C-alpha cells in the first residue's frame, strides 16, 4: 500500500492545531468547600438546652444547693462520673 501526498495531511493537521491553540479558554476556578463553626453559638445552645433539661428534671432546692457549692468553690467533681458520662456507661 502506498501513501501519497503526506505533506498535505501534515499541513492540514498543523493548520487545525494552530487554529485550535488560538482559542481562548475560560480561566479555571478552584472549587473548594468551606465549613465554618461558630463555637460560641454552639456552647450557648448547649447551655440553654442543658438549663431547660435541668429545670424540668431537678428540684429547685437541689439546684440552689449545687449553685452555692460551685460558687463557694466547695463542689468536687468525681472524675470517674465524668468519664462514665462521656463514654455513656
Sine and cosine of phi, psi and omega as CSV:
sin_phi,cos_phi,sin_psi,cos_psi,sin_omega,cos_omega
0.00,0.00,0.73,-0.68,-0.05,-1.00
-0.91,-0.42,0.75,-0.66,0.02,-1.00
-0.95,-0.30,0.85,-0.53,0.00,-1.00
-0.92,-0.39,0.30,-0.95,0.06,-1.00
0.86,0.52,0.69,0.73,0.02,-1.00
-0.93,0.36,-0.47,0.89,0.01,-1.00
-0.91,0.42,-0.54,0.84,0.04,-1.00
-0.91,0.41,-0.60,0.80,0.03,-1.00
-0.93,0.36,-0.68,0.74,0.01,-1.00
-0.91,0.42,-0.65,0.76,0.03,-1.00
-0.90,0.44,-0.67,0.74,0.03,-1.00
-0.89,0.45,-0.68,0.73,0.03,-1.00
-0.88,0.48,-0.71,0.71,0.00,-1.00
-0.89,0.45,-0.63,0.78,0.03,-1.00
-0.90,0.43,-0.69,0.72,0.01,-1.00
-0.91,0.41,-0.67,0.74,-0.01,-1.00
-0.89,0.45,-0.67,0.74,-0.01,-1.00
-0.93,0.37,-0.67,0.74,-0.01,-1.00
-0.94,0.35,-0.52,0.85,0.04,-1.00
-0.95,0.31,-0.52,0.86,-0.03,-1.00
-0.98,0.22,-0.29,0.96,0.01,-1.00
-0.99,0.16,-0.25,0.97,-0.02,-1.00
-0.92,0.40,0.68,-0.73,-0.01,-1.00
-0.99,0.14,0.67,-0.74,0.05,-1.00
-0.95,-0.30,0.50,-0.86,0.03,-1.00
-0.94,0.35,0.62,-0.78,0.02,-1.00
-0.90,0.44,0.60,-0.80,-0.01,-1.00
-0.99,0.14,0.65,-0.76,0.01,-1.00
-0.91,-0.41,0.80,-0.60,0.02,-1.00
-0.94,0.34,0.82,-0.57,0.02,-1.00
-0.99,-0.12,0.87,-0.49,0.00,-1.00
-0.75,-0.67,0.41,-0.91,0.11,-0.99
-0.99,-0.13,0.51,-0.86,-0.02,-1.00
-0.72,-0.69,0.80,-0.60,0.03,-1.00
-0.83,-0.56,0.78,-0.63,0.03,-1.00
-0.87,-0.49,0.68,-0.73,0.03,-1.00
-0.91,-0.40,0.75,-0.66,0.08,-1.00
-0.97,-0.26,1.00,0.01,-0.10,-1.00
-0.89,0.45,-0.66,0.75,-0.02,-1.00
-0.88,0.48,-0.67,0.74,0.01,-1.00
-0.92,0.39,-0.60,0.80,0.03,-1.00
-0.91,0.42,-0.66,0.75,0.02,-1.00
-0.90,0.43,-0.68,0.73,0.01,-1.00
-0.90,0.45,-0.64,0.77,0.03,-1.00
-0.91,0.42,-0.65,0.76,0.03,-1.00
-0.91,0.42,-0.66,0.75,0.02,-1.00
-0.89,0.46,-0.71,0.70,-0.03,-1.00
-0.92,0.38,-0.59,0.81,0.05,-1.00
-0.91,0.42,-0.69,0.72,0.02,-1.00
-0.90,0.43,-0.66,0.75,0.02,-1.00
-0.89,0.45,-0.63,0.78,0.02,-1.00
-0.91,0.40,-0.66,0.75,0.04,-1.00
-0.92,0.38,-0.64,0.77,-0.02,-1.00
-0.90,0.43,-0.71,0.71,-0.03,-1.00
-0.92,0.39,-0.46,0.89,0.00,-1.00
-0.99,0.16,-0.50,0.87,-0.13,-0.99
-0.98,-0.18,-0.53,0.85,-0.17,-0.99
-0.97,-0.23,0.58,-0.81,0.10,-1.00
-0.94,0.34,0.53,-0.85,-0.06,-1.00
-0.87,0.50,-0.57,0.82,-0.02,-1.00
-0.90,0.43,-0.67,0.75,-0.02,-1.00
-0.92,0.39,-0.65,0.76,0.03,-1.00
-0.89,0.46,-0.70,0.71,0.01,-1.00
-0.89,0.45,-0.65,0.76,0.00,-1.00
-0.90,0.43,-0.70,0.72,0.02,-1.00
-0.92,0.39,-0.64,0.77,0.03,-1.00
-0.89,0.46,-0.65,0.76,0.02,-1.00
-0.91,0.41,-0.66,0.75,0.01,-1.00
-0.91,0.42,-0.64,0.77,0.03,-1.00
-0.91,0.41,-0.70,0.71,-0.02,-1.00
-0.91,0.41,-0.56,0.83,-0.01,-1.00
-0.99,0.12,-0.23,0.97,0.01,-1.00
1.00,0.04,0.12,0.99,-0.03,-1.00
-1.00,-0.05,-0.07,1.00,-0.01,-1.00
-0.98,0.22,0.82,-0.57,0.01,-1.00
-0.94,-0.35,0.73,-0.68,0.00,-1.00
-0.98,-0.17,0.75,-0.66,0.05,-1.00
-0.99,0.16,0.90,-0.43,-0.04,-1.00
-0.86,0.51,-0.56,0.83,-0.01,-1.00
-0.92,0.40,-0.59,0.81,0.02,-1.00
-0.93,0.36,-0.53,0.85,0.06,-1.00
-0.92,0.40,-0.72,0.70,0.01,-1.00
-0.88,0.47,-0.69,0.72,0.02,-1.00
-0.87,0.49,-0.64,0.77,0.00,-1.00
-0.92,0.38,-0.63,0.78,0.01,-1.00
-0.93,0.38,-0.70,0.71,-0.03,-1.00
-0.99,0.11,-0.13,0.99,0.05,-1.00
0.85,0.52,0.77,0.64,0.07,-1.00
-1.00,-0.04,0.00,0.00,0.00,0.00
